[in-house]
Amino acid sequence: MEAASEPDNQHNASHSDADTDTGPNSLMTTKELQEYWRHVKSEDKTVKPLFEIPTARIVEDYCSKYVMYQVIIIKTGSFDESKSIIERRYSDFEKLHRTLLRDFKEEMEEIVFPRKRVTGNFTEEMINERKLALQDYLGALYSVRCIRRSADFIDFFTKPQLEEAYSCLRGGQYADALDIFLHMLNLQEKLSRHCPDLTVPTLCAILVCHRDLQNLADAFSVGEKALLLLHNHHGHEYYMPLLEAMIILAYQLGKDYVELQEKLREGESRKDQLRAVTLKELAVQEYMH
């Protein structure tokens, strides 16, 4: 699994690394191995997001009037049990377009963005026309490999809600944060197949919320998923704090944590720890300006 900016050959190499890391010396349990290979095989399916904009609404407040478009993201190529829904206004699309033009000028040459008109922006005919145009626009962006992998493209769908979720987390509003994180995880998984470990911070935030809400079994289950994604990323900043959190959860749940301790000791021997940071301390630092 490569970083978002790395080429496909790195992604393929990660599978090769996994092949060589599943022998007798592997630290993965049988369950982890089964889940890992199930995940690898699922990568071969033709699955991609499909963007739909079925509805829009006019919003008026004391100083402005604008149209809010509902964007639905579903997976094609497999049965998608849950669709992701967000709302964005025209100015959000416009900002995304300007940003992408700055970074991907050549790749954006053939992509048409629906321009703003001086009048008639709030007529039913114009709104319906723009819904289809923006829907096609998102599909065209996703068809360009370097654009769909860019942080700006993914942030368009996730950043506002993630900022709200982390704000709730920092404020101790764990139930509210959890609801948002779960929704965003579903969306991130649709958008980040090229680099699944991009979901690790969200998974760890979900673990923290579950743990502080005393949902220990759910917290442990989410942590297992995050560790699976970090199987070949032991240098990841979340890896060691996650292991420490999982050992404590395993102890509290009466689970065997010997393997987790072995992984922690191996990690400690592999790199110097400049400062011990807990998983929660790491999580609350996300999206701080």
C-alpha positions as CSV (number, residue, x, y, z in Angstrom):
1,M,0.0,0.0,0.0
2,E,1.6,3.1,-1.2
3,A,1.4,6.7,0.0
4,A,-1.0,8.8,-1.9
5,S,1.6,10.4,-4.1
6,E,3.5,7.2,-5.0
7,P,3.2,5.4,-8.3
8,D,1.4,2.1,-8.9
9,N,4.5,0.0,-8.9
10,Q,4.9,0.8,-5.3
11,H,1.4,-0.4,-4.6
12,N,2.3,-3.7,-6.4
13,A,5.5,-3.9,-4.5
14,S,3.6,-3.7,-1.2
15,H,1.8,-6.9,-2.2
16,S,5.1,-8.5,-2.9
17,D,6.3,-7.4,0.5
18,A,3.3,-9.0,2.0
19,D,4.0,-12.2,0.2
20,T,7.4,-12.4,1.8
21,D,6.2,-11.3,5.2
22,T,3.6,-14.0,5.8
23,G,6.0,-16.8,6.6
24,P,6.9,-18.5,9.9
25,N,8.4,-15.3,11.2
26,S,5.3,-13.2,10.5
27,L,3.8,-11.4,13.5
28,M,0.3,-11.7,12.1
29,T,-2.2,-14.2,13.6
30,T,-4.1,-16.7,11.5
31,K,-7.2,-14.5,11.7
32,E,-5.2,-11.4,10.6
33,L,-3.6,-13.3,7.7
34,Q,-7.1,-14.5,6.5
35,E,-8.4,-11.0,6.7
36,Y,-5.4,-9.5,5.0
37,W,-5.5,-11.9,2.0
38,R,-9.3,-11.3,1.7
39,H,-8.5,-7.6,1.6
40,V,-5.8,-8.1,-1.1
41,K,-8.1,-10.2,-3.2
42,S,-10.8,-7.7,-3.0
43,E,-8.4,-5.1,-4.4
44,D,-8.5,-7.0,-7.8
45,K,-12.2,-6.3,-8.2
46,T,-13.2,-3.4,-10.5
47,V,-14.6,-1.1,-7.8
48,K,-14.8,2.6,-8.1
49,P,-17.0,5.4,-6.7
50,L,-20.0,6.7,-8.6
51,F,-21.0,10.3,-8.0
52,E,-24.7,11.3,-8.1
53,I,-26.3,14.7,-7.4
54,P,-30.0,14.0,-7.2
55,T,-31.2,17.0,-5.3
56,A,-30.4,20.6,-4.5
57,R,-31.9,23.2,-2.2
58,I,-31.8,27.0,-2.0
59,V,-30.4,28.3,1.3
60,E,-31.1,31.9,2.3
61,D,-29.7,33.6,5.4
62,Y,-29.5,37.2,6.6
63,C,-26.7,38.1,4.2
64,S,-26.5,35.5,1.4
65,K,-28.3,33.2,-0.9
66,Y,-26.9,30.1,-2.4
67,V,-27.7,26.6,-3.7
68,M,-26.6,23.5,-1.7
69,Y,-26.1,20.4,-3.8
70,Q,-26.5,16.9,-2.3
71,V,-23.7,14.6,-3.5
72,I,-24.2,10.8,-3.1
73,I,-21.1,8.5,-3.4
74,I,-21.6,4.8,-4.0
75,K,-19.3,2.0,-5.0
76,T,-19.7,0.3,-8.4
77,G,-18.5,-3.2,-9.2
78,S,-19.7,-4.6,-5.9
79,F,-22.7,-4.5,-3.7
80,D,-22.6,-1.3,-1.7
81,E,-24.6,-1.6,1.6
82,S,-24.2,2.0,2.5
83,K,-24.0,5.1,0.4
84,S,-22.2,8.2,1.5
85,I,-24.0,11.6,1.4
86,I,-22.5,15.1,1.7
87,E,-23.7,18.6,0.8
88,R,-21.6,21.2,-1.0
89,R,-22.4,24.6,-2.4
90,Y,-21.3,25.8,-5.8
91,S,-18.5,27.9,-4.3
92,D,-17.0,24.7,-2.8
93,F,-16.8,23.2,-6.3
94,E,-15.4,26.4,-7.7
95,K,-12.7,26.4,-5.0
96,L,-11.8,22.8,-5.8
97,H,-11.6,23.6,-9.5
98,R,-9.2,26.5,-8.9
99,T,-7.0,24.4,-6.7
100,L,-6.8,21.6,-9.1
101,L,-6.1,23.9,-12.0
102,R,-3.1,25.2,-10.1
103,D,-1.6,21.7,-9.5
104,F,-2.9,19.8,-12.6
105,K,-3.2,22.4,-15.3
106,E,-2.5,19.9,-18.2
107,E,-4.7,17.2,-16.9
108,M,-7.5,19.6,-16.4
109,E,-7.5,20.9,-20.0
110,E,-10.3,18.7,-21.2
111,I,-12.4,18.9,-18.0
112,V,-15.4,21.3,-18.2
113,F,-16.5,23.2,-15.1
114,P,-20.0,24.7,-15.2
115,R,-19.5,28.5,-15.0
116,K,-21.4,30.8,-12.8
117,R,-23.9,33.0,-14.6
118,V,-24.7,36.7,-13.9
119,T,-28.4,36.0,-13.6
120,G,-30.8,33.0,-13.4
121,N,-28.7,30.9,-10.9
122,F,-31.7,30.1,-8.8
123,T,-34.2,29.0,-11.4
124,E,-35.3,25.4,-11.3
125,E,-34.0,24.9,-14.9
126,M,-30.6,26.2,-14.1
127,I,-30.3,24.2,-10.9
128,N,-31.3,21.0,-12.7
129,E,-28.8,21.7,-15.4
130,R,-26.0,22.4,-13.0
131,K,-26.7,19.3,-10.9
132,L,-26.0,17.2,-14.0
133,A,-23.0,19.3,-15.0
134,L,-21.4,19.0,-11.5
135,Q,-22.1,15.3,-11.4
136,D,-20.3,14.8,-14.7
137,Y,-17.5,17.1,-13.4
138,L,-16.8,14.9,-10.4
139,G,-16.8,11.8,-12.6
140,A,-14.4,13.4,-15.0
141,L,-12.1,14.4,-12.1
142,Y,-12.1,10.9,-10.8
143,S,-11.2,9.4,-14.2
144,V,-7.8,11.2,-14.0
145,R,-5.5,9.1,-11.8
146,C,-3.3,11.8,-10.4
147,I,-6.3,14.0,-9.5
148,R,-8.4,11.3,-7.7
149,R,-5.3,10.5,-5.6
150,S,-4.7,14.1,-4.7
151,A,-5.3,15.3,-1.1
152,D,-7.3,18.3,-2.4
153,F,-9.7,16.0,-4.3
154,I,-10.3,13.8,-1.2
155,D,-10.4,16.8,1.1
156,F,-13.3,18.2,-0.9
157,F,-15.4,15.3,0.2
158,T,-14.1,14.7,3.8
159,K,-12.4,17.7,5.3
160,P,-15.4,19.8,6.5
161,Q,-16.9,16.9,8.4
162,L,-13.6,15.6,9.7
163,E,-12.8,19.0,11.1
164,E,-16.2,19.0,12.9
165,A,-15.6,15.5,14.2
166,Y,-12.2,16.2,15.6
167,S,-13.6,19.4,17.2
168,C,-16.2,17.3,18.9
169,L,-13.5,14.8,20.0
170,R,-11.4,17.6,21.5
171,G,-14.5,18.9,23.3
172,G,-15.3,15.5,24.8
173,Q,-18.4,15.0,22.7
174,Y,-17.6,11.5,21.9
175,A,-21.0,10.3,20.7
176,D,-21.3,13.2,18.3
177,A,-17.8,12.7,17.1
178,L,-18.3,8.9,16.6
179,D,-21.3,9.4,14.4
180,I,-19.4,11.7,12.1
181,F,-16.3,9.6,12.0
182,L,-18.2,6.5,11.1
183,H,-19.9,8.3,8.2
184,M,-16.5,9.7,7.0
185,L,-14.8,6.3,7.3
186,N,-17.4,4.8,4.9
187,L,-16.7,7.7,2.5
188,Q,-12.9,7.5,2.9
189,E,-12.9,3.8,2.1
190,K,-14.6,4.5,-1.2
191,L,-12.2,7.2,-2.2
192,S,-8.8,5.8,-0.9
193,R,-8.5,2.3,-2.4
194,H,-5.1,3.4,-3.8
195,C,-3.9,3.9,-0.2
196,P,-6.1,2.2,2.4
197,D,-3.9,3.3,5.3
198,L,-5.2,6.8,4.8
199,T,-8.1,5.7,6.9
200,V,-5.9,4.8,9.9
201,P,-6.3,8.2,11.7
202,T,-10.1,8.0,11.4
203,L,-10.1,4.4,12.6
204,C,-8.0,5.4,15.6
205,A,-10.3,8.3,16.4
206,I,-13.2,5.9,16.3
207,L,-11.3,3.6,18.7
208,V,-10.8,6.6,21.1
209,C,-14.5,7.5,20.9
210,H,-15.6,3.9,21.5
211,R,-13.1,3.5,24.4
212,D,-14.2,6.7,26.1
213,L,-17.8,5.7,25.7
214,Q,-16.9,2.4,27.3
215,N,-17.6,0.4,24.2
216,L,-14.4,-1.6,24.7
217,A,-15.2,-4.5,22.4
218,D,-16.1,-2.2,19.5
219,A,-12.9,-0.2,20.2
220,F,-10.8,-3.4,20.1
221,S,-12.4,-4.5,16.8
222,V,-11.7,-1.2,15.1
223,G,-8.1,-1.3,16.4
224,E,-7.6,-4.7,14.8
225,K,-8.7,-3.2,11.5
226,A,-6.2,-0.3,11.9
227,L,-3.4,-2.7,12.8
228,L,-4.1,-4.8,9.7
229,L,-3.8,-1.7,7.5
230,L,-0.4,-0.9,9.2
231,H,1.0,-4.4,8.7
232,N,3.7,-3.1,6.4
233,H,3.9,0.4,7.9
234,H,5.5,-0.1,11.3
235,G,7.1,3.4,11.0
236,H,3.7,5.0,10.8
237,E,3.2,7.6,13.5
238,Y,0.0,5.8,14.7
239,Y,1.5,2.3,14.9
240,M,3.2,2.4,18.3
241,P,0.4,4.4,20.1
242,L,-2.1,2.0,18.6
243,L,-0.3,-1.0,19.8
244,E,-0.2,0.4,23.4
245,A,-3.9,1.2,23.3
246,M,-4.7,-2.3,22.0
247,I,-2.6,-4.0,24.8
248,I,-4.6,-2.1,27.4
249,L,-7.9,-2.9,25.7
250,A,-6.9,-6.6,25.4
251,Y,-6.1,-6.7,29.1
252,Q,-9.5,-5.1,30.0
253,L,-11.4,-7.5,27.8
254,G,-9.5,-10.6,29.0
255,K,-7.9,-11.2,25.7
256,D,-4.4,-12.6,25.0
257,Y,-2.1,-9.7,24.4
258,V,1.2,-11.5,24.2
259,E,1.6,-11.0,20.4
260,L,0.7,-7.4,20.8
261,Q,3.4,-7.0,23.4
262,E,5.9,-8.7,21.1
263,K,5.1,-6.3,18.3
264,L,5.5,-3.4,20.7
265,R,8.9,-4.5,21.9
266,E,10.0,-5.1,18.3
267,G,8.9,-1.6,17.4
268,E,10.7,-0.1,20.4
269,S,13.9,-1.8,19.4
270,R,13.6,-0.7,15.8
271,K,13.3,3.1,16.3
272,D,14.1,5.6,19.1
273,Q,11.0,7.0,20.7
274,L,11.6,10.7,21.2
275,R,8.4,11.2,23.2
276,A,5.7,8.8,24.4
277,V,2.4,9.9,22.8
278,T,-0.9,8.3,23.6
279,L,-3.3,7.4,20.8
280,K,-5.7,10.1,22.1
281,E,-3.0,12.7,22.2
282,L,-2.2,11.9,18.6
283,A,-5.8,11.9,17.5
284,V,-6.8,15.3,19.0
285,Q,-3.9,16.9,17.1
286,E,-5.5,16.1,13.7
287,Y,-7.0,19.1,11.8
288,M,-5.7,21.6,14.3
289,H,-4.9,24.9,12.6
